[in-house]
Amino acid sequence: MTRYLVDTNVISAAAPTAAVPRSELVRWMDSHSPNLFLSPVTIAEIADGVAKAKREGAKRKAADLSAWLRTVLHLYSDRVLPFDSQTAEIAGALSDLARGRGHAPGFPDIIIAATARRHGLTILSRNERHFAPMDAVVIDPFEQLPPGK
């Protein structure tokens, strides 16, 4: 069975602040949960959203996102993959690969691609083009859900 690294823009389909609920995608993620993993980048990006809502005085939004982040951390506790030295070496190589192809992906996308490569995971993301210069395997579940049960 294929295992996936879920990008922030995909896990956020289940966020309480999602503009357009993606119930089919959320159901798919629920049923495939044991095969879904997160990068610490995703945790940082969600935490950044909580902090931004607090700074802007959106107390309800901040509380909702904070509660959702706690749920995500509980559900994925053992499936948030570390950014360790081996992954960092892969990240350096992928960054140079992309740069050699005339692209400059952001560091968060480099970390996600390196984490996926290290653990043999397919990335679930809306941003396939961000990962293409690093030869990452990506599926956009907003276009079509991954195959399999």
C-alpha positions as CSV (number, residue, x, y, z in Angstrom):
1,M,0.0,0.0,0.0
2,T,1.2,3.5,-0.9
3,R,2.2,5.8,2.0
4,Y,1.8,9.5,1.7
5,L,3.3,12.7,3.1
6,V,0.5,15.2,3.5
7,D,1.2,18.8,2.6
8,T,-0.3,21.6,4.7
9,N,-2.7,22.6,1.9
10,V,-4.2,19.1,2.0
11,I,-4.5,18.5,5.7
12,S,-6.0,22.0,5.9
13,A,-9.1,20.6,4.0
14,A,-10.1,19.3,7.4
15,A,-9.5,22.6,9.3
16,P,-12.4,24.3,11.0
17,T,-11.6,27.4,8.9
18,A,-11.5,25.7,5.5
19,A,-13.3,28.0,3.1
20,V,-14.7,25.1,1.1
21,P,-15.2,21.9,2.9
22,R,-13.8,18.9,1.1
23,S,-15.8,16.1,2.7
24,E,-14.8,13.5,0.1
25,L,-11.1,14.2,0.6
26,V,-11.5,14.3,4.4
27,R,-13.3,10.9,4.3
28,W,-10.5,9.5,2.2
29,M,-7.9,10.8,4.7
30,D,-9.8,9.3,7.6
31,S,-10.0,5.9,5.9
32,H,-6.2,5.9,5.0
33,S,-5.0,7.5,8.2
34,P,-2.4,4.8,9.1
35,N,-0.6,5.5,5.8
36,L,-0.5,9.3,6.1
37,F,2.4,11.2,7.5
38,L,3.2,14.8,8.2
39,S,6.4,16.9,8.0
40,P,7.3,19.2,10.9
41,V,6.9,22.0,8.3
42,T,3.1,21.4,8.3
43,I,3.0,21.7,12.1
44,A,5.0,25.0,11.9
45,E,2.7,26.3,9.1
46,I,-0.4,25.5,11.2
47,A,1.1,27.1,14.3
48,D,2.0,30.1,12.2
49,G,-1.7,30.4,11.2
50,V,-2.7,30.3,14.9
51,A,-0.2,33.0,15.8
52,K,-1.3,35.2,12.9
53,A,-4.9,34.9,13.9
54,K,-4.0,35.8,17.5
55,R,-1.9,38.8,16.3
56,E,-4.8,40.0,14.2
57,G,-7.2,39.8,17.1
58,A,-9.2,36.9,15.5
59,K,-9.7,35.2,18.8
60,R,-12.3,32.7,17.7
61,K,-10.3,31.7,14.6
62,A,-7.2,31.4,16.7
63,A,-9.0,29.2,19.2
64,D,-10.5,27.0,16.5
65,L,-7.2,26.5,14.7
66,S,-5.3,25.9,18.0
67,A,-7.8,23.2,19.0
68,W,-7.6,21.7,15.5
69,L,-3.7,21.7,15.7
70,R,-4.0,19.8,19.1
71,T,-6.2,17.2,17.3
72,V,-3.8,16.9,14.4
73,L,-0.9,16.4,16.8
74,H,-2.9,13.8,18.7
75,L,-3.9,11.9,15.6
76,Y,-0.5,12.1,13.9
77,S,1.7,12.0,17.1
78,D,3.8,9.1,15.9
79,R,3.6,10.0,12.2
80,V,5.2,13.5,12.2
81,L,8.5,12.6,10.7
82,P,11.7,14.3,11.9
83,F,13.9,16.6,10.0
84,D,17.2,14.9,10.9
85,S,20.7,15.0,9.5
86,Q,20.0,12.3,6.9
87,T,17.0,14.2,5.7
88,A,19.0,17.5,5.7
89,E,21.6,15.9,3.4
90,I,18.9,14.9,1.0
91,A,17.4,18.4,1.2
92,G,20.8,19.9,0.2
93,A,21.0,17.7,-2.8
94,L,17.4,18.4,-3.8
95,S,17.9,22.1,-3.4
96,D,20.9,22.0,-5.8
97,L,19.0,19.8,-8.2
98,A,16.2,22.3,-8.5
99,R,18.6,25.3,-8.6
100,G,20.5,23.5,-11.5
101,R,17.2,23.3,-13.3
102,G,16.6,27.1,-12.9
103,H,14.1,26.8,-9.9
104,A,14.3,28.1,-6.4
105,P,11.8,26.2,-4.3
106,G,11.2,27.5,-0.8
107,F,12.9,25.8,2.1
108,P,9.6,24.4,3.4
109,D,9.0,22.6,0.1
110,I,12.6,21.3,0.0
111,I,12.2,19.9,3.5
112,I,8.9,18.2,2.5
113,A,10.4,16.7,-0.7
114,A,13.5,15.5,1.2
115,T,11.3,13.9,4.0
116,A,9.2,12.1,1.3
117,R,12.3,10.9,-0.5
118,R,14.0,9.7,2.7
119,H,10.9,7.7,3.8
120,G,9.7,6.5,0.3
121,L,6.5,8.5,0.5
122,T,4.3,10.1,-2.2
123,I,3.5,13.7,-1.5
124,L,-0.1,14.8,-1.4
125,S,-0.2,18.5,-2.4
126,R,-2.1,21.0,-4.5
127,N,1.3,22.4,-5.5
128,E,2.7,19.7,-7.8
129,R,4.8,22.4,-9.7
130,H,6.7,23.3,-6.5
131,F,8.0,19.7,-6.2
132,A,8.6,18.9,-9.9
133,P,12.1,20.4,-10.1
134,M,13.1,18.0,-7.3
135,D,11.7,14.9,-9.0
136,A,9.3,14.3,-6.2
137,V,6.3,12.0,-6.7
138,V,3.2,14.1,-6.1
139,I,-0.5,13.5,-6.3
140,D,-3.0,16.4,-6.2
141,P,-5.9,14.9,-4.3
142,F,-8.1,17.9,-5.1
143,E,-7.9,16.9,-8.7
144,Q,-8.3,13.2,-8.1
145,L,-8.1,11.1,-5.0
146,P,-5.2,8.6,-4.9
147,P,-6.1,5.1,-6.1
148,G,-6.8,2.1,-3.8
149,K,-8.9,1.4,-0.8
